[in-house]
Amino acid sequence: SKPMHLHHLALWSRRIELLRDFYTTYFDGRAGEKYENPAKGFESYFVTFAEGPSLELMRRTDVAAPDAAPHLGLAHFAFGCKSLDEVDRLTERLRTDGHPVLSEPRTTGDGYYESAVGDPDGNIVELVYKA
């Protein structure tokens, strides 16, 4: 059997199709079919990646107001890149397509080369590379 591992992260959104398209376009995600539970007013997509956890993009009629940021809880999540160049290229592609670059590519004190961007809902997504 598989060892314990982080299986997925879930995001509430009112625009799950927009988020699905963002994560499939820029991060090579694959989206499954929409799951719908009309009785609960719930819809979701699972977006899977070549490795690591999936993202569950969820919408429910009674979940509407975002938390004020920053707040305690999930701060960001990160996608690992193959090289420094990939961090730079993807950061520029996202910027060119109108997505906010929140932190320019740089080497951090703990040895990561990273940038940070906002997804369409303002979730912070880091692009990281560590040699």
Solvent accessible surface area in square Angstrom, and as a share of the most:
residue,aa,sasa,rsa
1,S,166,1.07
2,K,157,0.66
3,P,107,0.68
4,M,192,0.86
5,H,93,0.42
6,L,111,0.55
7,H,109,0.49
8,H,66,0.30
9,L,40,0.20
10,A,48,0.37
11,L,13,0.07
12,W,106,0.37
13,S,9,0.06
14,R,145,0.53
15,R,108,0.39
16,I,0,0.00
17,E,53,0.24
18,L,82,0.41
19,L,0,0.00
20,R,61,0.22
21,D,67,0.35
22,F,6,0.03
23,Y,0,0.00
24,T,42,0.24
25,T,67,0.39
26,Y,23,0.09
27,F,18,0.07
28,D,120,0.62
29,G,8,0.07
30,R,174,0.64
31,A,42,0.33
32,G,39,0.37
33,E,164,0.74
34,K,67,0.28
35,Y,121,0.46
36,E,100,0.45
37,N,38,0.19
38,P,121,0.76
39,A,102,0.79
40,K,141,0.60
41,G,22,0.21
42,F,33,0.14
43,E,37,0.17
44,S,4,0.03
45,Y,16,0.06
46,F,75,0.31
47,V,0,0.00
48,T,50,0.29
49,F,33,0.14
50,A,108,0.84
51,E,152,0.68
52,G,60,0.58
53,P,48,0.30
54,S,13,0.09
55,L,5,0.02
56,E,24,0.11
57,L,0,0.00
58,M,23,0.10
59,R,52,0.19
60,R,82,0.30
61,T,117,0.68
62,D,102,0.53
63,V,42,0.24
64,A,53,0.41
65,A,90,0.70
66,P,111,0.70
67,D,99,0.51
68,A,88,0.68
69,A,89,0.69
70,P,139,0.88
71,H,89,0.40
72,L,178,0.89
73,G,63,0.61
74,L,97,0.48
75,A,72,0.56
76,H,79,0.35
77,F,21,0.09
78,A,52,0.40
79,F,35,0.14
80,G,68,0.65
81,C,17,0.10
82,K,172,0.73
83,S,39,0.25
84,L,87,0.43
85,D,78,0.40
86,E,38,0.17
87,V,0,0.00
88,D,52,0.27
89,R,141,0.51
90,L,22,0.11
91,T,0,0.00
92,E,83,0.37
93,R,111,0.41
94,L,0,0.00
95,R,90,0.33
96,T,113,0.66
97,D,77,0.40
98,G,65,0.63
99,H,37,0.16
100,P,70,0.44
101,V,30,0.17
102,L,94,0.47
103,S,31,0.20
104,E,92,0.41
105,P,34,0.21
106,R,114,0.42
107,T,95,0.55
108,T,23,0.13
109,G,92,0.89
110,D,96,0.50
111,G,37,0.36
112,Y,79,0.30
113,Y,35,0.13
114,E,19,0.09
115,S,1,0.00
116,A,10,0.07
117,V,0,0.00
118,G,1,0.01
119,D,4,0.02
120,P,32,0.20
121,D,56,0.29
122,G,53,0.51
123,N,41,0.21
124,I,71,0.36
125,V,0,0.00
126,E,25,0.11
127,L,0,0.00
128,V,23,0.13
129,Y,51,0.19
130,K,107,0.45
131,A,121,0.94
